[in-house]
Amino acid sequence: MSDFILYGLVGLVLYQTYVTIRLVRSKSFTRQQKWRQALFIWLVPFIGAAATLAVLATDKDVVPQEPKDQ
């Protein structure tokens, strides 16, 4: 039983780490937004990471471009 719990916790930590890395690499959020989302990921285990990953999955990760002069 203790091995099952240990593997589950290790899996949870790895999942949350993965989502945190994806969040940090995202260019669509400000530094403050990333900080708050990272707190959400780690303070609300699994649900916070799943919600953040869902937002990142729908994000286009497009860097805004300046208008071209015509």
URCORDA-V608126 format. One record per pair of residues at least 24 apart in sequence whose ideal C-beta (glycine too) atoms are under 7 Angstrom apart, sorted by the first residue. I is the first residue (numbers start at 1). GAP is how many residues later the second one is. D is the distance in Angstrom with one decimal. If there is no record, write none. Layout:
i-><I,I>
gap-><GAP,GAP>
d-><D,D>
//
This chain:
i-><12,12,15,16,16,16,16,19,19,19,22,23,23,26,26,26,27,27,28,28>
gap-><33,34,34,25,26,29,33,30,33,34,34,29,33,30,33,35,34,36,31,33>
d-><6.1,6.2,5.8,5.5,6.4,6.9,4.7,4.3,5.5,5.0,5.5,6.1,6.6,6.2,6.6,6.0,5.9,5.4,5.1,5.6>
//
